[in-house]
Amino acid sequence: MEEYAREPCPWRIIDDCGGAFSMGLIGGGFFNMIGGARNAPRGFNRRLLGGIIRVKERAPLLGGQFAAWGICFSTFDCTFAHIRGKEDAWNSIASGAAAGAVMAARQGPKSMVGSAVVGGILLGLIEGMGILMNNFASQAYRPVDPRMAPEDPGVLGEEQGEGDGMLKGIFG
Protein backbone atom coordinates (compact mmCIF):
# COMPACT_ATOMS: atom_id res chain seq x y z
CA MET A 1 0.00 0.00 0.00
CA GLU A 2 2.23 2.76 -1.23
CA GLU A 3 1.17 6.35 -1.13
CA TYR A 4 2.54 8.29 -4.06
CA ALA A 5 0.79 11.57 -3.21
CA ARG A 6 2.72 12.12 0.04
CA GLU A 7 5.81 14.22 0.44
CA PRO A 8 9.16 12.64 1.29
CA CYS A 9 9.73 12.20 4.98
CA PRO A 10 11.49 15.36 6.14
CA TRP A 11 8.96 17.56 4.35
CA ARG A 12 6.03 15.40 5.37
CA ILE A 13 6.51 16.40 8.99
CA ILE A 14 6.18 20.10 8.19
CA ASP A 15 3.29 19.46 5.80
CA ASP A 16 1.36 17.42 8.39
CA CYS A 17 2.06 20.00 11.08
CA GLY A 18 0.58 22.77 8.93
CA GLY A 19 -2.39 20.65 7.93
CA ALA A 20 -3.11 19.71 11.53
CA PHE A 21 -2.84 23.34 12.63
CA SER A 22 -5.27 24.38 9.90
CA MET A 23 -7.72 21.64 10.84
CA GLY A 24 -7.57 22.57 14.52
CA LEU A 25 -7.91 26.26 13.78
CA ILE A 26 -10.91 25.85 11.47
CA GLY A 27 -12.64 23.23 13.61
CA GLY A 28 -11.86 25.15 16.78
CA GLY A 29 -13.14 28.33 15.20
CA PHE A 30 -16.40 26.68 14.23
CA PHE A 31 -17.09 25.04 17.60
CA ASN A 32 -15.87 27.99 19.66
CA MET A 33 -18.07 30.34 17.64
CA ILE A 34 -21.09 28.21 18.52
CA GLY A 35 -20.05 27.94 22.18
CA GLY A 36 -19.32 31.65 22.49
CA ALA A 37 -22.63 32.57 20.91
CA ARG A 38 -24.55 30.20 23.19
CA ASN A 39 -22.94 31.57 26.36
CA ALA A 40 -23.26 35.24 25.41
CA PRO A 41 -26.07 37.53 26.62
CA ARG A 42 -29.23 37.90 24.54
CA GLY A 43 -29.23 39.85 21.35
CA PHE A 44 -27.77 39.13 17.94
CA ASN A 45 -24.87 41.60 18.19
CA ARG A 46 -23.88 40.40 21.67
CA ARG A 47 -23.99 36.76 20.65
CA LEU A 48 -21.99 37.47 17.51
CA LEU A 49 -19.41 39.43 19.49
CA GLY A 50 -19.29 36.71 22.17
CA GLY A 51 -18.63 34.08 19.51
CA ILE A 52 -15.92 36.16 17.83
CA ILE A 53 -14.16 36.84 21.14
CA ARG A 54 -14.16 33.16 22.06
CA VAL A 55 -12.83 32.21 18.61
CA LYS A 56 -10.00 34.74 18.95
CA GLU A 57 -9.13 33.39 22.41
CA ARG A 58 -9.42 29.64 22.00
CA ALA A 59 -9.21 28.60 18.33
CA PRO A 60 -5.44 29.26 18.05
CA LEU A 61 -4.87 27.15 21.17
CA LEU A 62 -6.71 24.19 19.66
CA GLY A 63 -4.85 24.71 16.38
CA GLY A 64 -1.55 24.62 18.27
CA GLN A 65 -2.54 21.43 20.08
CA PHE A 66 -3.47 19.79 16.80
CA ALA A 67 -0.17 20.95 15.28
CA ALA A 68 1.79 19.48 18.21
CA TRP A 69 0.03 16.15 17.80
CA GLY A 70 0.53 16.25 14.02
CA ILE A 71 4.25 16.94 14.24
CA CYS A 72 4.68 14.23 16.87
CA PHE A 73 2.70 11.70 14.81
CA SER A 74 4.54 12.49 11.58
CA THR A 75 7.93 12.32 13.25
CA PHE A 76 7.16 8.86 14.61
CA ASP A 77 5.67 7.79 11.27
CA CYS A 78 8.84 8.78 9.40
CA THR A 79 11.01 7.17 12.06
CA PHE A 80 9.12 3.87 11.91
CA ALA A 81 9.13 3.93 8.10
CA HIS A 82 12.90 4.41 8.11
CA ILE A 83 13.52 1.70 10.72
CA ARG A 84 11.19 -0.87 9.13
CA GLY A 85 12.07 0.06 5.55
CA LYS A 86 8.44 0.11 4.37
CA GLU A 87 5.35 2.24 4.69
CA ASP A 88 2.21 0.45 5.73
CA ALA A 89 -0.67 0.67 8.19
CA TRP A 90 1.41 -0.65 11.09
CA ASN A 91 3.58 2.45 11.00
CA SER A 92 0.54 4.66 11.43
CA ILE A 93 -0.88 2.54 14.23
CA ALA A 94 2.43 2.53 16.12
CA SER A 95 2.83 6.26 15.45
CA GLY A 96 -0.61 6.99 16.86
CA ALA A 97 0.22 5.03 19.99
CA ALA A 98 3.61 6.70 20.39
CA ALA A 99 2.20 10.18 19.76
CA GLY A 100 -0.54 9.57 22.32
CA ALA A 101 2.03 8.48 24.88
CA VAL A 102 4.34 11.43 24.25
CA MET A 103 1.50 13.96 24.38
CA ALA A 104 0.45 12.60 27.81
CA ALA A 105 3.98 12.37 29.22
CA ARG A 106 3.45 15.17 31.73
CA GLN A 107 0.63 13.29 33.47
CA GLY A 108 2.75 10.25 34.32
CA PRO A 109 3.29 6.70 33.06
CA LYS A 110 -0.24 5.47 33.79
CA SER A 111 -1.73 8.22 31.65
CA MET A 112 0.90 7.60 28.97
CA VAL A 113 -0.12 3.96 28.69
CA GLY A 114 -3.81 4.86 28.50
CA SER A 115 -3.22 7.50 25.84
CA ALA A 116 -0.99 5.13 23.88
CA VAL A 117 -3.72 2.48 23.87
CA VAL A 118 -6.36 5.00 22.80
CA GLY A 119 -4.09 6.43 20.08
CA GLY A 120 -3.21 2.97 18.76
CA ILE A 121 -6.82 1.80 18.71
CA LEU A 122 -8.03 5.00 17.09
CA LEU A 123 -5.40 4.85 14.33
CA GLY A 124 -6.05 1.12 13.94
CA LEU A 125 -9.73 1.84 13.31
CA ILE A 126 -8.88 4.61 10.85
CA GLU A 127 -6.38 2.47 8.96
CA GLY A 128 -8.71 -0.54 9.01
CA MET A 129 -11.55 1.49 7.54
CA GLY A 130 -9.18 2.84 4.89
CA ILE A 131 -8.13 -0.67 3.92
CA LEU A 132 -11.74 -1.90 3.82
CA MET A 133 -12.86 1.02 1.68
CA ASN A 134 -9.88 0.56 -0.64
CA ASN A 135 -10.66 -3.16 -1.07
CA PHE A 136 -14.35 -2.44 -1.64
CA ALA A 137 -13.60 0.23 -4.23
CA SER A 138 -11.12 -2.00 -6.06
CA GLN A 139 -13.71 -4.78 -6.50
CA ALA A 140 -15.17 -2.92 -9.47
CA TYR A 141 -11.89 -3.07 -11.39
CA ARG A 142 -11.16 -6.77 -10.97
CA PRO A 143 -11.67 -8.93 -14.08
CA VAL A 144 -14.63 -11.31 -13.96
CA ASP A 145 -14.27 -14.96 -14.93
CA PRO A 146 -16.63 -15.52 -17.89
CA ARG A 147 -17.69 -18.87 -16.48
CA MET A 148 -18.81 -17.20 -13.24
CA ALA A 149 -20.46 -14.17 -14.88
CA PRO A 150 -24.19 -13.82 -14.22
CA GLU A 151 -26.33 -14.63 -17.21
CA ASP A 152 -29.16 -12.55 -18.63
CA PRO A 153 -32.38 -13.82 -17.03
CA GLY A 154 -34.30 -13.29 -20.29
CA VAL A 155 -32.09 -15.84 -22.04
CA LEU A 156 -32.46 -18.47 -19.31
CA GLY A 157 -36.15 -19.16 -20.02
CA GLU A 158 -35.58 -19.67 -23.77
CA GLU A 159 -32.68 -22.07 -23.26
CA GLN A 160 -34.65 -24.28 -20.89
CA GLY A 161 -37.69 -24.46 -23.15
CA GLU A 162 -39.93 -22.61 -20.74
CA GLY A 163 -41.24 -20.05 -23.18
CA ASP A 164 -44.63 -20.37 -21.48
CA GLY A 165 -44.68 -18.42 -18.26
CA MET A 166 -46.59 -19.31 -15.15
CA LEU A 167 -49.34 -16.82 -15.95
CA LYS A 168 -49.33 -17.54 -19.73
CA GLY A 169 -52.58 -19.53 -19.55
CA ILE A 170 -54.43 -16.77 -17.72
CA PHE A 171 -53.33 -13.72 -19.72
CA GLY A 172 -52.64 -14.99 -23.11
N, C-alpha and C positions, 0 to 999 in steps of 0.2 A: 504494500500500500504506500506508494511513493507520492509525495505531494510536490508537484512541479511548480505550483503557483507561489510557494513560500520563498522568502529571502534566504540567503545563506546565513549560517548561524550567528556570526557576530552582529549582523544587521537585523536579524530577526528579533533579538532581544529589545533593541530600540524601537522597532516597529510595533511589537506587541505591547510595550510600555505605553507608547502613544495611543494605540488603539484602546487599551484598557482605560487610560485616563479619559479619553473621549467618551467611552461608554459610561463610565462612572459619572462624568460631568453632565452628560445629557440625561441619563436616568435619574441622577440625583436632583438635577434641576426640575425635572418633571414631577417627581414625587414630593420634593420639598415645596414646590409651588402649590401643590394641592394641600399639603399639610399646613403651610403658612396661611393659605386662604381660609382653611377651615377653622384655625385657631385665632383668626383676627376678629376684631369687633365687626358689628353689622355695617352694611353699606358696601357698595361695589368698589368704590375707590379705596376704602380702608382694607378690604380683603385683597384687592390687587396689590396694594402697597405692602401688606403683610406677607403675601406670597413672594414678592420680589425681594424683600429684605431677607427672608429665610433662604431663598435661593442663593443670594449673594454671600450669606454666612456659611451655609452648609454644603452646597453643591461642590465647591472646590475641595473640601475635605474628603468627600466620598470619592471624587475623581482621583485624588492623591492616594487613597487607600486602594482603589482598583489598580492604579499604576504600580504601586508597591507589590501587590500580589502578581500582577502581570510580569513585572521584571524578574521577580523571584521564580515564577513558574517557567518562564522562557529560559532563564539561566540554567535551571535544573534540566529542562528538556534538551538544551544543546549539550550539556555535560553528559547526560545519559546517552544521547545519540552518538557522541564522540567515543565514550567508553565502550558501548555495545557494538558500534560500527554499523548500525542500521536504525532507520526511523520507522517505528511502528506504534501501535496503540499502547504497548507496555511502557514506553517512555513517557507518554502523557499521563498514564495512571500513576506511575512512580513520581513524576514531577508534581502532580496534584497533591499527593501525599506529603512529599518533601516540602512543598511550598506551604501547605497547611501547618506543618510542624514548625517551620521557621517563623511563620507569621504569629504563632502563639508561643514563641519561646519565652517571652517575658512573664507569662503566667505559670511557668513551671513545667516539669516533665509530664505530669498527668494530663494537663491541658494540651501539651504538644502531641501526645499519643492520640487523644480524642480528635484533635483537629486533623492529624495525619490520616486517621481512619475515615473521617468524613470527607476529606479532600480526595482520598483514593477512591472511595465508593462513588462520589459525585463524578469524578472524571471517568471512572469505569462505566458508569451509566451513560455518560455523554458519548464516550468512544464506542460502546456497545450499540447504542442507537445509530450512530454514524455508520457502523459496519452493517447493521441490519438494513438501513435505508439504502446503502450502496449496493448490497446484494439484491435487494428487491428491485431497484432501478435497473440493474444490469440483466435481470431476467428477460427483459424485452429484446435484448440484443443477442441472445444466445440462439444458435441455429437449432431448428426443430428437425428431428428425425422424421422423414416422410412416412415411415411405417407407423409412427405414433401420432401423426397429425390427425386432428379430428376431421371427420368426413362431413360433407354437406348432408343435413338430414333429409332434404328433398330427394336426393339420389338414393338413399337407403331403401325407401319404399319401392322404387322401381326395380332395384336389383333383386329384392326378395320376392317379387311377384305379387306384392300386396298393393296393387293399384287401387283396389276398392278399399275405401276407408271404413271406419267403424260406423259412421253415420251416412254412408253412401246409399243404403237402402231407404232411409227416411227422406233425405233431401234430393235425391236425384238418381 
